[in-house]
Amino acid sequence: MIILGEDSQRTSGQDAQSMNITAGKAVAEAVRTTLGPKGMDKMLVDSSGQVVVTNDGVTILKEMDIDHPAANMIVEVSETQETEVGDGTTTAVIIAGELLDQAEDLLESDVHATTIAQGYRQAAEKAKEVLESNAIEVTEDDRETLTKIAATAMTGKGAESAKDLLAELVVDAVLAVQDDDGIDTDNVSVEKVVGGSINNSELVEGVIVDKTRVDENMPYAVEDANVAILDDALEVRETEIDAEVNVTDPDQLQQFLDQEEKQLKEMVDKLVEVGADAVFVGDGIDDMAQHYLAKEGILAVRRAKSSDLKRLARATGGRVVSNLDDIEEDDLGFAGSVAQKDVGGDERIFVEDVEDAKSVTLILRGGTEHVVDELERAIEDSLGVVRTTLEDGKVLPGGGAPETELSLVLREFADSVGGREQLAIEAFAEALDIIPRTLAENAGLDPIDSLVDLRSRHDGGEFPAGLDAYTGDIIDMEAEGVVEPLRVKTQAIESATEAAVMILRIDDVIAAGDLSGGQTGDDDDEGGAPGGMGGMGGMGGMGGMGGAM
């Protein structure tokens, strides 16, 4: 009996598993060469000719034109890693791909997918225990370690020439925005400026607003400024209902104009009364209001972004006021300097010299647009790992050290587990070797020699022993300062395992109708298919990935 439409596609059993595993492995292979300090970059070109050159795993996968549904599950691993930690996206994807590769051999040996899934889960739990027991404690006072963590995250991403300077700036920025509610890296604004070298990058303890003064007669700079922040307009308010007024006399028209001017003058007088020296407005400022503000020597900026207004409030200690009539002296913030400055040929407003800047701005400089774009991605990763370290207080050595240790421990653990799950745990241990192996391959070293040397050092109890990609030696990564947050590794293993298990458990891929986010169909939703199977577009192999890779 045929139950699917004529044009429907369905792939079942081993064919479905094989197809999904191949798709997952292809995604991992696409980013594998970017891993480590000697990793290569990818150039992504879209249909309109826009170019992105990057080493960042999540950026590569986001920009690639991927059609296959199983491949998209692997992409989600990198996105989760980016959201949770900010770094380790390539590691997570490579581990997921290798777990699938190892599982393929087991499936061919007639080990059932659910047995593999069970073994993988047990191995992941054991791996997290081992990592947590070997983690190194870090406090926020240990600035040296925080700087090393920031530097490690941006290694291999085009920032090497100024890595030490940028790492210091990142740590300063994260510590500045830390408060009782934790650390929100959105309070670290990143301004990209093309021109100059990376070494010209700097941290401004305050906010840079990408606007200029609204009137040429306003002062360029105001010292010791009281700052008013308005999410309102300095314009005559329109009536909420459509009204029509008939004017029969020129004097009446003049009265209207005089009244309008009076209202605008009163608005400016209100700002003068509370003592404002600089005004940032989220909406427009009437020409007449601009004239009065300039007359009073007040520097004003209009149509500032909502996010800028919030940052200004955090930086200056002021409050965002929604209605000018309600503004009081207590609502004003304070800044030692509000000035219009030239940065790389663009005029911007700098609000700095604030008492306790809870919002700061990093100015990134670089020779070309591609350089500063990649620099921004490196800085975002770096901000993420420093935040994570301050939140968790635990780090691990890098250079493939944790993966090598886990590989050895899990092989021993597999011997203590009965049944066929033992085979899956051994496969998991084998899969983790992909990280040190890839680091060696990308550095032009012999992966087998490197792995043998690493294992012998770890057999001797040297947990921090990792691969130096520059010399090929096995060194103490903790002493060398190559460290990353514990959460980078635990999250990578967790996400990779979950994605691999989900893909392995699929034994049927069916081209579905109009799925409504996994809801079961009801009377009003004829397109709702039970058990939401996700959009199955591009089932015939890797679809659009070919062109992007």
PyMOL commands that set and color helices and strands:
alter all, ss='L'
color gray80, all
select helices_A, chain A and resi 13-32+57-63+69-84+89-108+113-134+143-154+160-177+185-187+198-200+250-274+287-295+306-316+324-326+329-331+369-392+401-415+421-432+434-442+447-459+477-480+486-504+545-548
alter helices_A, ss='H'
color red, helices_A
select strands_A, chain A and resi 10-12+42-45+51-54+136-137+188-194+202-204+207-209+221-230+278-281+299-301+320-321+333-343+346-352+360-366+394-397+465-467+474-476+483-485+508-510
alter strands_A, ss='S'
color yellow, strands_A
deselect
rebuild
show_as cartoon
